[in-house]
Amino acid sequence: MSISLLKVQNFYQRKTLNSPKGGS
């Protein structure tokens, strides 16, 4: 796995956690 990919995943995870939806 690429480091940038891990960073992107972490970023999206944070966004979903911050979202009221908790998105799927």
N, C-alpha and C positions, 0 to 999 in steps of 0.2 A: 504493500500500500504506500502511496505517495504521501509525503508530509503535508503538502498543500491540500490534498484530499481530506486528510484528517482534520486540518484546520477548518476547512469548509464545513465538514460534518459538525464539528464543535460549534461553529458559528450558527448553523441552522438549528442545532439542538437548543442553543440558548434562545434563539428567536422563538422557537415553538414553546419553550418553557415560559417565556415572557408574554406570549400571546394568550389572550383570554380564551381562545379556542383550545389551546393545547394541541393544536393541529395534528393531522395524521398523514 
